[in-house]
Amino acid sequence: MYSTKFAYKLLLIFSFIVFGIGENLNAQIVIGTPNLGFSQACANESFNSYSTTFVFSPEENLNASNQFSIELSDAEGDFSNPTVLYTSNAGAVTSSPATLNFALPTTTAGENYKIRIKSSSPAATSSNSAAFAAYYKWQDTPFSINNLVSTGAFCAGGNYLLSIDNPGTGINDSPLNYPSLTFNWYKETGQTTAVFVAEGPTLSVNVEGTYFVETNYGSCTSNSFSNHVTISEVTSGEAEAGISSSKGNPYCPSQGMTTLSTIGGLSYQWFKDGVPIADATDQMYQTDESGTFAVQVDLGECSASGQIMLESELFDAEINVSEFNPIEDGESLWVYVTTNANNPTFEWYLNDSLITEATEDNYEVTQIGSYKIIVSETSGCNGAREFNFVVNEPFPDVENIPNVISPNGDGINDSWVIPTKYVSGTNTSVLIMNNQGKVMLQTNDYLNNWPENNLNLTSINQVFYYVINTTDNETRKGSITVIK
């Protein structure tokens, strides 16, 4: 009796074990090797979407809570510490084959990445995919080295350091702003061929040639490359120091200063039109002027010099009137602007107030006052030029030079008015001094308006002295008594 019951219990236990094993075997699935929807993954900010397709079997063994995940290896294909690229929602994928989409991490950079597929319920892992190149291109635009100067030089036995500009000039997007990036330097061997030289953000050159650098995106094509710089060795004499303008040449001054750059050296001196520029002793010099700029560069055991004829693109313009223009009461003055500006606009002002109806290149002036014209170019350089002129009453034609004035504001004899042959437009030199020899006025364009400012008169009359010199060497001297 005891034996029968014991045997029965053993049979039940064995049945449960067999049933459990069978259930466990039935819950397994097999996941096939993932197929890649791409040959290489070259991602950037505007594109980072890739897909993989895989099969699994049997479909009915998936539990309702199952999730499929995509794992990414390291750059060498190792899954010791994989990165999860995507995980599906529970029960979202139930039929085979399945296609999942994923994005690359921004730290991705290598030639031998792999992916694999994992399921959570039941747990299963696919074989690894084929290896593929993958890079996230943080920076994918041309950048500058050597401040865009196309040449460099080193003394015999020395070297020249090429470096990626950071930030560089203008709108340069320096790849040094992205710490995860690496760089490959190349030396040209032909018009379309080059040989790899070294890695890194800088390159020390002691062999003549033309060099450039590219951001290391492996087999992914990229626009992240530098300008080319030709390096020469100086054995004797003086080397050529190239000069570049950050805004080009000609340049548009309305866009601000342009930066002149030259080759690297120990010290620098910049010149304009042959004259040294004070304190211009850096590798770069900013200017908004046109002219002939030169630089002298100390390379240590030798030197280099360069020159650039810098030109402004600002348009030409002129007006047909002089700075001062007398008109009689009831007369008018036609003012014309001549310009080669592209699509010009014209703004006319009287005493700093806009004349709204004046929008053409000419205007009939009928009022006395101070005028201003602003001519603007609306396409191309988008610059502006300003012209100023004054319309006034004719100077009174007196015969003699007065020796007494009374600037008390009563409108009578307030100013020192001299004959018209000595005033504005005649290029006559007029000098007025006080009794201590201090110059109160010195001009070649006298407007019959002295004194314009308060002379701080006391109850005592003051005496001033004048000297008038004409262009035909006529000289007049005398005194002016100013009474209160």
C-alpha positions as CSV (number, residue, x, y, z in Angstrom):
1,M,0.0,0.0,0.0
2,Y,2.8,2.4,0.9
3,S,4.7,1.5,-2.3
4,T,1.7,2.2,-4.5
5,K,1.1,5.7,-3.0
6,F,4.7,6.6,-3.3
7,A,4.8,5.5,-6.9
8,Y,1.8,7.6,-7.6
9,K,3.4,10.7,-6.1
10,L,6.5,10.2,-8.2
11,L,4.3,9.9,-11.3
12,L,2.6,13.2,-10.6
13,I,5.9,15.0,-10.0
14,F,7.4,13.6,-13.2
15,S,4.3,14.7,-15.1
16,F,4.6,18.3,-13.8
17,I,8.3,18.4,-14.7
18,V,7.6,17.2,-18.2
19,F,4.7,19.6,-18.6
20,G,6.9,22.5,-17.4
21,I,9.7,21.6,-19.8
22,G,7.3,21.4,-22.6
23,E,5.7,24.8,-21.8
24,N,9.2,26.3,-21.5
25,L,10.3,24.9,-24.9
26,N,7.1,26.2,-26.5
27,A,7.7,29.8,-25.2
28,Q,11.1,30.2,-27.1
29,I,11.5,32.2,-30.3
30,V,14.4,32.6,-32.7
31,I,15.4,36.0,-34.1
32,G,17.1,36.2,-37.4
33,T,20.1,38.4,-38.2
34,P,19.0,42.0,-38.8
35,N,19.2,43.3,-42.3
36,L,20.3,46.9,-42.7
37,G,18.4,49.4,-44.7
38,F,21.6,51.3,-45.5
39,S,25.3,50.7,-46.4
40,Q,26.7,53.3,-44.1
41,A,25.1,55.7,-41.7
42,C,26.2,59.4,-42.1
43,A,23.9,61.3,-39.8
44,N,23.6,65.0,-39.0
45,E,21.3,67.5,-37.4
46,S,18.9,67.5,-40.4
47,F,18.9,63.7,-41.1
48,N,19.2,60.9,-38.5
49,S,16.7,58.1,-39.3
50,Y,17.6,54.6,-40.2
51,S,15.8,51.2,-40.4
52,T,16.5,47.5,-39.9
53,T,14.3,44.5,-40.8
54,F,14.4,41.1,-39.1
55,V,12.4,37.9,-38.9
56,F,11.4,35.9,-35.8
57,S,9.6,32.6,-35.2
58,P,7.3,31.3,-34.1
59,E,5.1,34.4,-33.9
60,E,2.6,32.8,-31.5
61,N,5.2,32.4,-28.8
62,L,5.5,36.1,-28.2
63,N,4.0,37.2,-24.9
64,A,1.7,40.2,-24.8
65,S,4.3,42.1,-22.8
66,N,7.1,41.5,-25.2
67,Q,9.3,44.4,-26.4
68,F,11.9,44.4,-29.2
69,S,15.1,46.4,-28.7
70,I,17.9,47.5,-31.1
71,E,21.3,47.5,-29.6
72,L,24.4,49.2,-31.0
73,S,27.9,47.9,-30.5
74,D,31.0,50.1,-30.0
75,A,33.0,51.4,-33.0
76,E,34.9,48.1,-33.1
77,G,31.8,45.9,-33.2
78,D,32.0,44.8,-29.5
79,F,28.7,44.4,-27.5
80,S,30.3,44.3,-24.0
81,N,28.6,47.6,-23.3
82,P,25.9,48.1,-25.9
83,T,23.8,51.2,-26.5
84,V,20.1,50.8,-26.8
85,L,18.9,52.7,-29.9
86,Y,15.2,51.8,-29.8
87,T,12.7,49.8,-27.7
88,S,9.2,49.1,-29.0
89,N,6.1,49.4,-26.9
90,A,4.9,46.3,-25.2
91,G,3.0,44.0,-27.6
92,A,3.4,46.5,-30.5
93,V,5.3,44.1,-32.8
94,T,3.6,40.8,-33.3
95,S,4.2,39.7,-36.9
96,S,7.3,38.7,-38.8
97,P,9.2,40.1,-40.7
98,A,9.3,43.4,-38.7
99,T,10.9,46.7,-39.5
100,L,12.1,49.1,-36.8
101,N,13.5,52.7,-37.1
102,F,16.2,54.2,-35.0
103,A,18.5,57.2,-34.7
104,L,22.3,57.3,-34.1
105,P,23.8,58.8,-30.9
106,T,25.6,62.1,-31.5
107,T,28.8,60.5,-30.3
108,T,28.9,57.9,-33.1
109,A,32.1,57.8,-35.0
110,G,33.7,54.6,-36.5
111,E,33.9,52.1,-39.4
112,N,32.8,48.8,-37.7
113,Y,29.6,49.3,-35.8
114,K,27.1,46.5,-35.6
115,I,23.5,46.1,-34.3
116,R,21.5,43.2,-32.9
117,I,17.8,42.6,-32.0
118,K,16.7,41.5,-28.5
119,S,13.2,40.4,-27.3
120,S,12.1,40.7,-23.7
121,S,9.4,38.0,-23.4
122,P,10.5,35.5,-24.2
123,A,14.1,36.6,-24.0
124,A,16.1,36.1,-27.1
125,T,18.9,37.8,-29.0
126,S,19.7,37.8,-32.7
127,S,23.1,37.4,-34.3
128,N,25.1,40.5,-35.0
129,S,24.4,42.4,-38.2
130,A,27.0,43.1,-40.8
131,A,29.6,45.8,-39.9
132,F,28.9,49.3,-41.1
133,A,30.5,52.7,-41.0
134,A,28.6,55.3,-38.9
135,Y,29.3,58.9,-38.0
136,Y,27.3,61.8,-36.6
137,K,28.5,64.8,-38.5
138,W,28.4,67.7,-35.9
139,Q,30.0,70.1,-38.4
140,D,29.5,69.7,-42.1
141,T,30.6,73.0,-43.7
142,P,33.9,74.3,-45.0
143,F,36.1,76.0,-42.3
144,S,39.3,78.0,-42.2
145,I,42.9,77.4,-41.2
146,N,45.7,80.0,-41.2
147,N,43.1,82.7,-41.0
148,L,42.4,82.0,-44.7
149,V,45.8,83.2,-45.7
150,S,46.8,81.0,-48.7
151,T,50.6,80.9,-48.0
152,G,53.0,80.4,-45.2
153,A,56.8,80.3,-44.8
154,F,59.4,78.9,-42.4
155,C,63.1,79.6,-42.1
156,A,65.6,76.9,-43.2
157,G,65.8,74.4,-40.5
158,G,62.6,75.6,-38.8
159,N,59.0,74.7,-39.2
160,Y,55.6,76.3,-39.6
161,L,52.5,75.6,-37.5
162,L,49.2,75.2,-39.3
163,S,46.1,75.3,-37.1
164,I,42.3,75.2,-37.4
165,D,41.0,78.7,-36.7
166,N,38.8,79.1,-33.7
167,P,36.6,80.9,-34.1
168,G,38.2,82.4,-37.2
169,T,36.9,85.4,-39.1
170,G,33.5,86.1,-40.6
171,I,31.0,83.3,-40.4
172,N,33.6,80.6,-40.0
173,D,32.0,77.5,-38.3
174,S,35.1,76.1,-36.6
175,P,34.9,72.3,-36.0
176,L,36.9,72.9,-32.8
177,N,33.6,74.0,-31.3
178,Y,32.7,70.3,-31.2
179,P,35.0,68.5,-28.8
180,S,34.1,64.9,-30.0
181,L,35.5,65.6,-33.5
182,T,38.9,64.5,-34.8
183,F,40.9,65.7,-37.8
184,N,43.1,64.4,-40.6
185,W,45.8,66.5,-42.3
186,Y,46.8,65.9,-46.0
187,K,49.5,67.1,-48.3
188,E,48.7,67.6,-52.0
189,T,50.4,65.2,-54.4
190,G,48.6,66.4,-57.5
191,Q,45.7,68.5,-58.6
192,T,43.1,66.0,-57.4
193,T,45.3,63.7,-55.2
194,A,46.7,64.0,-51.6
195,V,48.4,61.9,-49.1
196,F,47.6,61.5,-45.4
197,V,50.1,63.3,-43.1
198,A,48.9,63.3,-39.5
199,E,46.0,63.6,-37.1
200,G,45.1,66.5,-34.8
201,P,43.9,70.1,-34.7
202,T,47.4,71.4,-35.6
203,L,50.2,70.4,-38.0
204,S,53.8,71.4,-37.7
205,V,55.3,71.6,-41.2
206,N,59.0,71.4,-42.1
207,V,58.5,70.3,-45.7
208,E,57.4,72.6,-48.5
209,G,54.0,71.8,-50.0
210,T,50.3,72.5,-50.0
211,Y,48.4,71.3,-47.0
212,F,44.7,71.1,-45.9
213,V,42.7,69.3,-43.1
214,E,39.4,67.5,-43.1
215,T,37.2,66.5,-40.2
216,N,37.5,62.7,-39.7
217,Y,34.2,61.3,-40.8
218,G,35.8,58.1,-42.2
219,S,34.2,56.8,-45.3
220,C,31.2,59.2,-45.0
221,T,31.4,62.0,-47.5
222,S,31.5,65.5,-46.0
223,N,31.8,69.2,-46.6
224,S,33.8,69.7,-43.4
225,F,37.2,70.6,-44.9
226,S,39.6,73.6,-44.8
227,N,41.2,75.9,-47.3
228,H,44.5,74.9,-48.8
229,V,47.7,76.6,-47.6
230,T,51.0,76.5,-49.6
231,I,54.1,76.4,-47.3
232,S,57.5,77.4,-48.5
233,E,61.0,77.3,-47.0
234,V,63.1,80.5,-46.9
235,T,66.8,79.9,-47.3
236,S,67.9,83.5,-47.9
237,G,66.3,86.9,-48.5
238,E,62.7,87.6,-47.6
239,A,59.7,85.4,-48.0
240,E,56.3,86.3,-49.3
241,A,53.7,86.9,-46.5
242,G,50.2,86.5,-47.9
243,I,47.4,88.8,-46.7
244,S,43.7,88.0,-46.7
245,S,40.6,90.1,-46.2
246,S,37.8,88.5,-44.2
247,K,35.2,90.3,-46.2
248,G,36.9,89.9,-49.5
249,N,38.5,92.4,-51.8
250,P,36.8,94.7,-52.8
251,Y,34.8,94.6,-49.6
252,C,31.6,96.3,-48.4
253,P,32.3,98.8,-45.5
254,S,28.6,98.9,-44.5
255,Q,29.0,95.3,-43.2
256,G,31.6,96.5,-40.7
257,M,35.3,96.2,-40.4
258,T,37.2,93.7,-42.5
259,T,40.0,91.7,-40.9
260,L,43.4,91.6,-42.6
261,S,45.3,88.4,-41.7
262,T,48.8,87.3,-42.5
263,I,51.0,84.3,-41.9
264,G,52.1,83.3,-38.4
265,G,55.4,84.6,-37.1
266,L,57.1,86.0,-34.0
267,S,56.1,89.6,-34.4
268,Y,54.3,91.9,-36.9
269,Q,54.1,95.5,-38.1
270,W,51.3,96.7,-40.4
271,F,51.6,99.7,-42.8
272,K,49.1,101.8,-44.7
273,D,50.2,103.6,-47.8
274,G,53.8,103.0,-46.7
275,V,53.4,104.5,-43.3
276,P,53.6,102.3,-40.1
277,I,50.2,102.0,-38.3
278,A,50.7,102.7,-34.6
279,D,50.0,99.7,-32.3
280,A,49.2,97.5,-35.3
281,T,51.5,94.7,-34.2
282,D,49.3,91.6,-34.2
283,Q,48.8,88.9,-36.8
284,M,45.4,90.5,-37.7
285,Y,44.4,94.1,-38.3
286,Q,40.9,95.5,-38.7
287,T,40.0,98.4,-41.0
288,D,37.2,99.9,-42.9
289,E,39.4,102.0,-45.2
290,S,40.7,101.6,-48.7
291,G,44.4,101.8,-49.5
292,T,47.6,99.8,-49.8
293,F,48.2,97.7,-46.7
294,A,51.4,95.9,-46.1
295,V,52.9,93.8,-43.3
296,Q,56.3,92.8,-42.1
297,V,56.6,89.5,-40.3
298,D,59.5,88.3,-38.2
299,L,59.9,84.6,-38.6
300,G,62.9,84.3,-36.3
301,E,66.0,83.6,-38.5
302,C,64.3,85.2,-41.5
303,S,61.4,87.5,-42.3
304,A,58.5,87.9,-44.7
305,S,56.5,90.7,-46.1
306,G,53.2,91.1,-48.0
307,Q,50.9,93.7,-49.5
308,I,47.3,94.0,-50.5
309,M,45.5,96.8,-52.4
310,L,42.3,97.0,-50.4
311,E,39.3,98.5,-52.2
312,S,35.9,99.4,-51.0
313,E,32.8,98.4,-52.9
314,L,30.9,101.5,-51.7
315,F,29.3,103.3,-54.7
316,D,30.3,106.7,-56.0
317,A,28.1,109.8,-55.7
318,E,28.3,113.6,-55.8
319,I,26.1,116.6,-55.7
320,N,26.3,119.7,-58.0
321,V,26.4,122.4,-55.3
322,S,29.1,123.7,-52.9
323,E,29.0,123.6,-49.1
324,F,27.6,127.2,-48.9
325,N,25.1,128.5,-51.4
326,P,23.6,132.0,-51.1
327,I,20.3,132.7,-52.8
328,E,18.2,135.9,-53.0
329,D,14.7,136.1,-51.6
330,G,12.4,134.5,-54.1
331,E,15.1,132.6,-55.9
332,S,15.6,128.8,-55.9
333,L,18.4,126.3,-56.2
334,W,18.2,123.0,-58.1
335,V,20.3,120.3,-56.4
336,Y,21.2,117.1,-58.3
337,V,22.7,113.8,-57.1
338,T,24.8,111.8,-59.5
339,T,25.5,108.2,-58.5
340,N,26.3,104.7,-59.7
341,A,24.6,103.0,-56.8
342,N,22.4,99.9,-57.4
343,N,18.7,100.7,-56.9
344,P,19.4,103.9,-55.0
345,T,17.0,105.7,-52.7
346,F,17.2,109.4,-51.7
347,E,16.3,111.1,-48.4
348,W,16.4,114.9,-48.2
349,Y,16.5,116.8,-44.9
350,L,16.1,120.4,-44.0
351,N,17.4,121.3,-40.6
352,D,17.4,117.6,-39.7
353,S,13.7,117.2,-40.6
354,L,12.9,114.7,-43.4
355,I,11.4,116.3,-46.5
356,T,8.8,113.6,-47.1
357,E,7.9,114.7,-50.7
358,A,11.6,114.7,-51.8
359,T,12.4,111.1,-52.9
360,E,14.2,111.6,-56.2
361,D,17.8,112.4,-57.2
362,N,17.0,116.1,-57.5
363,Y,15.2,118.7,-55.4
364,E,14.4,122.4,-55.8
365,V,15.6,124.3,-52.7
366,T,13.6,127.4,-51.9
367,Q,14.2,127.8,-48.2
368,I,17.3,129.0,-46.3
369,G,18.8,126.4,-44.0
370,S,21.0,123.4,-43.5
371,Y,20.4,120.5,-45.9
372,K,21.4,116.8,-45.8
373,I,21.0,114.2,-48.5
374,I,21.4,110.4,-47.7
375,V,21.9,108.2,-50.8
376,S,21.5,104.5,-50.1
377,E,22.3,101.5,-52.2
378,T,19.5,98.9,-51.7
379,S,21.1,95.9,-53.5
380,G,24.7,94.7,-53.6
381,C,26.8,96.4,-51.0
382,N,23.8,98.1,-49.3
383,G,25.8,101.1,-48.2
384,A,25.0,104.8,-47.8
385,R,26.6,108.2,-48.4
386,E,25.7,111.5,-46.9
387,F,26.1,115.0,-48.3
388,N,25.6,118.3,-46.5
389,F,25.2,121.8,-47.7
390,V,23.9,125.2,-46.5
391,V,21.6,127.6,-48.3
392,N,22.0,131.1,-46.9
393,E,21.3,134.7,-47.7
394,P,23.9,136.5,-49.7
395,F,26.6,138.1,-47.7
396,P,26.1,141.9,-47.5
397,D,28.4,143.7,-49.9
398,V,30.2,146.2,-47.6
399,E,33.0,148.3,-48.9
400,N,35.2,148.5,-45.8
401,I,36.4,146.2,-43.0
402,P,34.7,147.4,-39.8
403,N,36.8,147.9,-36.7
404,V,33.9,148.0,-34.2
405,I,31.0,145.5,-33.6
406,S,28.4,145.2,-30.8
407,P,27.2,141.6,-30.4
408,N,24.3,142.3,-28.1
409,G,21.6,140.5,-30.1
410,D,19.8,143.6,-31.3
411,G,20.3,142.7,-34.9
412,I,22.5,145.7,-35.6
413,N,26.2,145.3,-36.1
414,D,26.1,142.0,-34.2
415,S,28.8,140.3,-36.4
416,W,32.0,141.3,-38.0
417,V,30.9,141.6,-41.6
418,I,33.7,142.1,-44.2
419,P,33.6,142.7,-48.0
420,T,32.5,139.7,-50.0
421,K,35.9,139.4,-51.7
422,Y,37.2,138.0,-48.4
423,V,34.4,135.6,-47.4
424,S,33.4,132.0,-48.1
425,G,34.2,130.9,-51.7
426,T,37.3,133.0,-52.1
427,N,39.7,130.8,-50.2
428,T,40.9,133.8,-48.2
429,S,42.6,133.2,-44.9
430,V,41.0,135.0,-42.0
431,L,42.8,135.1,-38.6
432,I,41.4,136.7,-35.4
433,M,43.4,136.9,-32.2
434,N,42.8,138.4,-28.8
435,N,45.2,141.0,-27.2
436,Q,47.3,138.1,-25.7
437,G,47.9,136.5,-29.1
438,K,45.4,133.6,-28.6
439,V,43.7,132.5,-31.8
440,M,40.0,133.0,-31.7
441,L,39.2,132.2,-35.3
442,Q,41.3,130.8,-38.2
443,T,39.5,129.8,-41.4
444,N,39.7,129.9,-45.2
445,D,35.9,129.9,-45.4
446,Y,34.8,132.9,-43.4
447,L,31.0,133.2,-43.2
448,N,30.7,136.8,-41.8
449,N,29.5,135.3,-38.6
450,W,32.1,136.1,-35.9
451,P,31.7,136.0,-33.0
452,E,29.3,133.0,-33.0
453,N,29.8,132.3,-29.3
454,N,29.6,134.5,-26.1
455,L,32.9,136.3,-25.6
456,N,32.1,136.8,-21.9
457,L,32.2,140.5,-22.3
458,T,32.6,142.7,-19.2
459,S,31.8,146.4,-18.9
460,I,35.3,147.0,-20.4
461,N,35.4,146.9,-24.2
462,Q,37.7,144.2,-25.7
463,V,40.1,144.6,-28.6
464,F,40.9,141.8,-31.0
465,Y,43.3,141.8,-34.0
466,Y,42.8,140.4,-37.5
467,V,45.0,139.3,-40.4
468,I,43.5,138.7,-43.8
469,N,45.5,137.0,-46.6
470,T,44.1,136.6,-50.1
471,T,45.1,134.0,-52.7
472,D,46.8,136.9,-54.7
473,N,48.9,137.8,-51.7
474,E,46.9,140.8,-50.6
475,T,47.3,141.2,-46.8
476,R,45.0,143.3,-44.6
477,K,45.6,143.8,-40.8
478,G,43.8,145.8,-38.2
479,S,41.9,145.7,-34.9
480,I,38.3,145.0,-33.9
481,T,36.8,146.6,-30.8
482,V,34.0,144.7,-29.3
483,I,31.6,146.8,-27.3
484,K,28.9,145.6,-25.0
